[in-house]
Amino acid sequence: MKTRRGATLIELLAAISMMAMLMTALLSFVFSMTEIWGQGGEKRLFDQHINAVTRHLESMMRRAALPTAGLASEEAFTFSEVSPSRAGKINGLTFMLPGGDRLMQWDGSQAPIAEVTLGIDSQQGLMLYWRSQLEEEEDEWRETAVTPFVDALRFVYFDVETKRWSTESSPQRNREGLWRVPERLILQFEHGDLKAERTITLPLAIGGQPIL
């Protein structure tokens, strides 16, 4: 009976080389999948964050539009100039939240009868500048950072005369010089290479009377 000869040195080296090639290919595949999964995970977290921010702002706007003290929904929003201590003067969309909001804490609880102005800070992103009407008028505006990923806020208007929509980078006035409340807000989010936009429809009737 013939006995099996052992593997030659050349065959052994060839087998080792083949195993090394297979391991290299496998590791490259694993690392590439890890990179893809990591990028996908970052995008998912980004999307979850901006969706949560958008939903919360929509909830705040709906609560602000509820009729209180005899005010109609068209009168729920205005534009006003506030002067936070750090940001200087800001002209932003302003509304009232009689029941406050969990983002605005005042003495350990939600600030009651909160006057809120929405604005953009170049360093902190989307901000709420607010104070309770129970505070003194000379008290400084409080600040709450909503998200650092909003770098622009745009205003969408509907012209009842021309029947056209327009998107503006700043709030607009009508011919009489009165502030016009937009029908929609567009939030522009950015984080590294990730970018997204979300639209919030203000609970206002299109063609409502301009605010004073």
C-alpha positions, 0 to 999 in steps of 0.5 A: 500500500502506498503512503500519502506523501507530505505537503511540499514547502511550495504547497504549504506556502501557497496554502498560507498565501491563499488563507492570507488573501481570504482573511484580508478580503474578509476583514475588508468586507467587515470594516466596510460594512461597519463603516456603512452601518456607522454612517447609516446609524448617524443618519438615523439618529439625525432623522430621529432628532429632527423629527422629534424637534419638528413634532414638538414645535408643531405641538407648541404652535397648536397649543399657542393657537387655541383661543384664550382670553377671547383671542382668535387663532389668527391673533395667536402669532406676531413678530416682536423684538426681544433682547436676550442678554447674550444674543442682542436684539432678535426679531422673531415669531412670538406666541403665548403658551398659557400652560407653559412647556417642558422645555421652559423650566421656571422654579422647577416647573413649567413656566406659566403664561409664557411669552415665547419668541422663536429665533436662531443663534449662530452658535447655539442653533434654534432657540426659544427666548421666553419669560413668564408674564408673572415676572417683572417686565425688566427681567431678562429673557430666558433662553432655551436651546432647542437644537444646535442643528438648525442653521436657518429659518425661512417664512412661507407666505401666501398672497391672496391677491396673486394666489402665489406662494413665496419663501422669504429668509426674513419676516415680511410686512404688508403695504401698510407696514404691518407684520404678516404672519406666514402660513408656514415655517421651514427649518433647515437642519445641518450636521456635517454632511447631513442636511434636511428640511422640515416644514411646519404649518402654522394653525392660521387661516390663509388670508387672515387679517394682518397683525398689528 
